């Protein structure tokens, strides 16, 4: 496989990764992260995104095209269920009709369907493991999970990549990247506490089965410490890191635990609504040490399995997960059509048709 370039725009930093599959490992050719914000508060590329990326891509060898890791809030997770009468053997045609119906039902005007894949299949009310084709059934029921993103937002990313002198080859959602990076066996639940928010995912049989997001992340912890203890952001971040590493700091710890309790409560509720099981010892946590949440509702997490993420990307597992997907190392990515209503930007529509 040829080299793949993945970029991540962020509210705190900007990263570029050039990698390829090296056997069962991610072979990193080039990785660079600079502490220059390239996203606005709402998750769109800011004015600096193009120039910052241009410099990073020049050092990465000026790749002709790149894949973008979307920020956690950019994509919307949906579920849809379809039933198809069979009254005989399940054929490939029946299965494809069911999948097409699900994709049409989950699609929304002005949104691009990034991924839409079956999470569970039932024949006459009984769950089926494996391929249902060839099995006798009266009713085939399929539960689909889908991720979509606004076309307008994708257009802004396309513009930023163009301003950097490259071409947008595709996008990877934060939910997909979290499942790929944090769940190397393709099974279980994982939580990633990022800078601007927290993403929770559940993967089953190597595919993303459920996802949820809470708009609280490390940025809020830093802000609370700065606001209540009257510190500048740099000092507040240092105090946060000190507490999270286990050093005693009663004032900062009191502030941090209040916000972590809120995060834990919202996260548990969001996961319950999405159908994500947070089982003790079976949930992987990244972005905060598991001990930080030990005294909250979300105290059952464990660290990321050793070796799941390349050492060079230990602090940026979502970027690693995106690269694993682009290099086709973890799971699979569906490429359905984007169900759109009268798109105005034909160039973007052409891109969507090529990639989705």
N, C-alpha and C positions, 0 to 999 in steps of 0.2 A: 504494500500500500504506500502511496506517496505521502509526503508530509501534509499535515492538516494544520491550519492556523485558526485558533479560537481566541476571541477577544471578550473581555468583560469590562463594561463601563460601570462605574460605581459612584456613590455619593462621597466616598472618601478616597478612592484610588482607581487606577486604570491598569489593566493587565493584558498582556499578550502571551500566548502559549503556542509554540510550534512543536508538534509531536506526531508520532506514528506508532502503530502497533508493533511492539517488539516481543514476539511470542505471546505470552500471557501477561506481559507488562506494558505499561505506557512508556514508550521510549521518547524522552524529552530532548528535543534538539535545541530549543531556545525558550527561556521564560524570563519575563521582565515585568515588574510591577512598580509603578511610580505613584507617590501620594499626591495625585492631582485629581480632583473631582471631575467627572465627565457626565454626571447625570444631574438633572434638576430634582427638586423634592418630589415631583409627581412621577418620576421614573423615566422621563424623556431625556435624550442626549442634550447637554447644554452647549453653549457656543464654543466652549473650549474643546469639545469632544473631537472634532475633526483635526485640529492642529496637534493635539496631544497624541492621538492615534497615528497621525502621519509620522511623527518622530519615532514612535515605538515600532511601527511597521517597517520603517526604513532600517532600523537596527535588526529587525527580524528577516531582512532580505527582500523587502517589498513584495509580499505575496500578491498574486493577482486577485484572489478572492479569500474571504474570511467568513467564519461562522460566528454569530454573536450569541453569547449567553444572556438571555433576557433577565432583568431583575425580578425578584420574587413577586412583586405586585403586578407584573405586566400581563400575566396569563390567568385566565379564569378556568376553574375546574368544574366540570359538569358530569352528571350521570344520566343515562337514559336506558330504558328497558323496552325491548320489542318482543312481540310474540308472533310466530308464524305457524299457520296450520300446515301439517306435513301429510299425515295419514298414509305413511309408508316409510321408505328409507330416506334419511337426510342426505341430500345431494349437495354438490358444490354450488349448484345454481341457487338452491334454497338458502344456503348459508350466505352467499354473496348478496342475495336480495335482503336478507335480514340485516346484514352489516350496512348496506346502502340506506335502508330505511332509518337505521339508528343515526347514521351520519347526517342525514337530512333533518332529522328531528333535533339533533343537538346543535346544528348550525344556527347562526344568527346573522342578520344583515350587518354589513360593515365590519364583520369579524372574520379572521382567517382561522380555520380549523387546523391546529398544529399537529395534534395526534388524536386518534379515535380508535380504540382497540377494545376487544372483548375482555372483561375481567372474570365473568362467570357465565357458564352455559348450563341450561337445564333442559332435560327431556321429560315431558309429562310430569313436571314438578320436582324431579330428582336431579341433583347436581351431577354433572358429567366432567370427568377428568380426561384431558386429552381431546383428540379430534372427534367431533360428533358425526362427521361424514360416514355414511354407511350403516348408522344405527337406526333401528326402527322407532318411529315416534308418531304421536298424534299432534303434539304441540311442541315446538322448539322455542325456548325463551332464552334471550341473550341480554346480559347486562353489559353495557358499554361505558367506558370511562373516556373522557375527552378533555383536551386543553385547547383553548382558543385565545386569540389576542386581537386587539383592535387593529384594523388595517392602517388607520391613521398613525398609530404608534410605530408599526413596522415600517411605514414610509419614512418616519423621522430617523429611524436607525439606518435605513437604506441611504438617506441623504448624508448622514454623518460618516458612514463608511465611504461613500463616494468622495466626500470632502477630504478624506484621508488618503485618497488615491488608490482605493481598492474597490472590490465589488462584493456585494453581500451574497454569499452562497447559500445561507440558511440560518435558522435560529434554533436554539435549544432552550426549553423552559427551565426555570430554576427547580421546579418539581421533578422533572425528568433527571436533571443533573444530580439532585440530592439522592434520588433512588439509586442511580448508577454508582455514585461515589461511596455512599455510606452503607449500602447493602450489597456487598460483593457477591453474596450467594443468590441475590435476586429475590429474597424472601424476608419479610418482617417489616418493622416500622422504624422510621428515623426522623429526628428533629434537628434542624440546623438553625441556630440563632445567628443571624447575619447582622450587618450594621443597622439596616433600616427596618427589619422585620424578622419574623420567625416562620419557617416553612416546616410543615410536617407531611410525611408521605408514608404510604404503605405499598409494598411491592409483593406480588404473588405470582409464582411461576415465571419469574423473570420479567414481568411487565408491571407498569405503574397501575395500581388498582384504586387508589384514593389519594387525595391531597387536600391540605388545608393551610391557611395562612393567618397569622396574627400580626397586626401592624405595630409590634413592639420588638425592639432589638437593642443592640449594644449602645446605639446612639442615645436612646432614652435613659439608659443607666448613667451614661456620662453626663447627660444634661441634668439629671436629678442631683447627682453629686455636686456638680458645679453650682447649680442654683441654690441648693439648701446649705452647702458649706462655704458658699461665696468664693469659689475658685475659678481660675480660667480653665478652658477646656483641656489643655495639656495636663495641668495639675490634676484635674478630675479624672482623666483617663489613667494617669499613673496610680491614683488612689484606687480606682476600680481594679486595675490589674493586680495591685498589691493584695486586695481583699480576695480576689478570685484565685490567687496563688496560695492562699491559706495564711497570710500574715495578719496578725491582730490589728484591727482598726475599728473600734466600736462605733464611732460617728459615721464613717462611710458605710460600714456593714449594715447599720440600721436603715440607712437610706436605700441601699441596694436591695436588701431583703424585702422591703415594702414593694418595690417595683417587680421583683422576681415573683412575689406572691401573686400580684396582678397578672403577670405573664402566664404563670402556671395555671391560674383559674381560667383564663381566656383560652389557653391552649387545650386544656382538657375538654372544655365545652366545644371548641371548634372541631377537635378530633372525634368526639362523640357524635356530633352532627354529620361528619363526613364518613363515619364508619371506620375510623382508624383505631385499631386496638393498641393501647399503650400498656403492654404487659410487662410486669416486673422482670428485669433481667433480659428482656427480649427487645427493648427499645434502645436504639443507638442515639446518642446525643453528641452534637458537634457545635462548636462556637462558644460553649461555656463548659467548665468542668462539671461533671455530674454532681460533685459535692456541693456546688453552688445552689442546686435545687433540692438538696436532701431534705430540707425542712418544709417543703411546699407540697402541694398536691401531686406535683410531677417529680417524685423522688425515686422513680424506678429505673432511671436511665443508666446506661453503661457507655464507656468510651467507644470511639470508632475502632473496629478491629484493626490490630496492628498489621500494617502492610496493605490495607485496603486502598489507601491514597499514597501516591509517590511522595517520598520525603520532601522533595522540593516544593510540593504543593500542600503540605500539611495544614497550612493556615488558609488555604483557598480550595477546599474540597469541591465546591460547586464547579469551579473552572476545570478541575480534574475530571469530574463526572461528565461535563460537557464534552471534553476531549475524548473520553472513553466511548461516548455515544457516537461522536463523529467518526472515530476510528473503528466503530462497530465492535467494541470489546464487551460491552455490557448491554443486555436486553436487546430490544428492537424498537425501531421507530416506524410507525405507520405513516403512510403518505397519501391520505385521502385528498380529494378535491376540496378546494375552498369554496364553500357555498356563499356566494356573494350576490348582492342586488345592485345592478348598474354601477359598478365601480367607476370612478371618474379618472383614476390614474392608470392608464393602460400599461405603462412600464412596470408598475408594481404588480398589476394583474399577471403580466407575463412572468414575473419572478415567482409569484405564488404558484402558477401553473407548472413551472419548471421544478419547483422544490416541494410542493405539497400535492 
